[in-house]
Amino acid sequence: MGLHRPSSNARRYAHAGRPIGVTCTDSPLGRVLVATTDTGLCAVYLGDDDTALLQTLHAEFPAAHIGSGPTPKVAATAIAAYLCDQTPLPVLSLDPVGTSFQRLVWQALCRIPYGETRTYRQLAGELSLPASAARAVGQACAANSLAIVIPCHRAIGADGRIAGFRWGIARKQALLMGEGVFLPYLE
């Protein structure tokens, strides 16, 4: 499944003792796990197997009470609709866990319009960082636990190729094609 677990201790101890509600649903890209705290979405994972997705959630939030929070059915339905027919996502409350730098990158990702992409280097530039920070930007994208909602799939390599994606390159390609992104090497 290619899941990457961020090394940030912030995530490991996030939501300690707090309840996290979780649900899994079908989508054209496989299974989708949606998890929420009382503040907002904390995880949206893409995969093939509910058990593996739940194991990842437990690994990323080991101190939380998973399954004891409010079930995020509205968010899960909205995300599944987006994946089925590109229905625009409503405004969703988010509760992401990450470093200050990761949060800056995630905010920049959220500013990329639907149907457009940015290279990691362009994202670094938008954050007033040197081009050499492109790798750090890519690592922040890989640490994103809110697939689709924080659209890290819109970040691509400097040569225009699809670069790493926590949920698999085929899913990233499908998301971009669903948004009508033209990438010549996909034809």
C-alpha positions in Angstrom: 0.0 0.0 0.0 3.0 2.3 0.3 2.0 4.1 3.5 4.6 6.4 4.9 4.6 7.1 8.6 5.9 10.6 9.4 8.7 10.6 11.9 7.3 13.7 13.7 6.7 13.1 17.4 3.9 15.6 17.2 1.7 13.1 15.4 2.7 10.2 17.7 1.3 12.0 20.8 -1.4 14.0 19.1 -4.9 13.5 20.5 -3.6 11.6 23.5 -6.6 10.3 25.4 -9.0 12.0 23.0 -11.7 10.1 21.1 -11.4 9.6 17.4 -14.4 8.5 15.4 -13.8 6.5 12.3 -15.6 5.1 9.3 -14.5 3.3 6.1 -16.3 3.5 2.8 -16.0 2.4 -0.9 -14.7 4.6 -3.6 -13.5 4.3 -7.2 -10.0 4.4 -5.8 -10.5 1.6 -3.3 -11.3 2.0 0.4 -11.4 5.3 2.1 -10.9 5.7 5.9 -12.2 9.0 7.4 -11.4 9.8 11.0 -12.4 12.8 13.1 -11.9 14.3 16.5 -14.4 16.7 18.2 -12.5 19.5 16.4 -12.5 18.1 12.8 -11.0 15.6 10.4 -7.7 14.2 11.5 -7.2 11.5 8.9 -8.4 10.6 5.4 -6.6 7.5 4.1 -6.8 5.7 0.8 -6.1 2.0 0.5 -7.4 -1.4 -0.3 -8.0 -3.0 3.1 -9.9 -1.6 6.1 -7.7 -3.5 8.5 -4.5 -2.0 7.1 -6.0 1.5 7.1 -7.1 1.1 10.7 -3.6 -0.2 11.7 -2.1 2.9 10.2 -4.5 5.1 12.1 -3.6 3.3 15.3 0.1 3.6 14.6 -0.2 7.4 13.9 -2.4 8.1 16.9 -1.4 5.5 19.4 -2.6 7.4 22.4 -6.0 8.3 21.1 -9.2 6.4 21.8 -10.0 5.3 18.3 -13.6 4.3 17.6 -15.0 6.2 20.5 -15.6 9.5 18.8 -18.4 10.8 16.6 -18.6 8.9 13.3 -17.7 11.1 10.4 -20.4 9.9 8.1 -21.1 13.3 6.5 -17.5 13.9 5.7 -17.1 10.3 4.4 -20.1 10.7 2.1 -18.8 14.0 0.8 -15.3 12.5 0.1 -16.8 9.5 -1.6 -19.0 11.7 -3.8 -16.0 13.7 -4.8 -14.1 10.6 -5.8 -17.1 9.2 -7.7 -18.1 12.3 -9.8 -15.9 15.2 -8.7 -18.7 16.7 -6.6 -17.0 19.7 -4.9 -16.1 19.1 -1.3 -18.0 21.2 1.2 -16.1 23.2 3.8 -14.9 20.7 6.3 -13.5 21.4 9.8 -9.9 20.0 9.9 -7.7 18.9 12.8 -4.4 18.1 11.1 -1.4 17.2 13.1 2.0 18.3 11.9 4.9 20.6 12.4 4.7 24.3 11.7 6.5 23.8 8.4 4.2 21.0 7.4 1.2 23.1 8.1 2.6 25.9 6.0 3.1 23.5 3.1 -0.4 22.1 3.6 -1.9 25.6 3.5 -0.1 26.2 0.2 -1.5 22.9 -1.2 -5.0 24.1 -0.3 -4.4 27.2 -2.4 -3.8 25.2 -5.6 -7.0 25.4 -7.6 -8.9 22.3 -8.7 -7.5 21.0 -12.0 -4.1 22.6 -11.6 -0.8 21.4 -10.3 2.4 22.9 -8.8 5.9 21.4 -8.6 7.5 21.0 -5.3 9.9 23.7 -6.3 7.0 26.1 -7.2 5.5 25.4 -3.8 8.8 26.2 -2.1 8.9 29.5 -4.0 5.3 30.3 -3.0 6.5 29.9 0.6 9.5 32.2 -0.1 11.8 29.3 0.3 14.8 28.6 -1.9 14.5 26.0 -4.6 16.6 23.7 -2.5 13.7 23.4 -0.1 11.7 21.4 -2.7 12.7 18.1 -1.1 11.5 19.3 2.3 8.2 20.4 0.7 7.9 16.9 -0.8 8.4 15.4 2.6 5.7 17.6 4.1 3.4 16.5 1.4 4.2 12.8 2.3 3.3 13.6 5.9 -0.2 14.8 5.0 -2.8 12.5 6.6 -5.8 14.2 5.0 -5.8 12.8 1.4 -7.9 14.8 -1.0 -9.0 17.3 1.6 -5.4 18.7 1.6 -4.7 18.1 -2.1 -1.2 16.8 -2.0 -2.0 14.9 -5.2 -1.7 18.3 -7.0 2.1 18.5 -6.2 4.3 17.0 -9.0 8.0 16.6 -9.8 10.1 19.4 -11.4 9.9 17.6 -14.8 6.1 17.4 -14.7 6.1 13.8 -13.8 4.0 12.3 -11.0 6.3 11.9 -8.0 5.7 10.0 -4.9 2.3 9.8 -3.3 1.6 8.2 0.1 -1.5 6.4 -1.3 0.1 5.1 -4.5 1.1 6.6 -7.8 -1.9 5.0 -9.6 -4.3 6.8 -7.2 -2.5 10.1 -7.7 -2.8 9.7 -11.5 -6.5 8.9 -11.2 -7.1 11.9 -9.0 -5.3 14.3 -11.4 -7.0 12.8 -14.4 -10.4 13.1 -12.7 -9.7 16.8 -12.2 -8.9 17.1 -15.9 -5.2 17.8 -15.5 -3.3 17.2 -18.7 0.0 15.6 -18.2 1.5 14.6 -21.5 3.4 11.6 -20.3 0.1 10.0 -19.2 -1.3 9.9 -22.7 
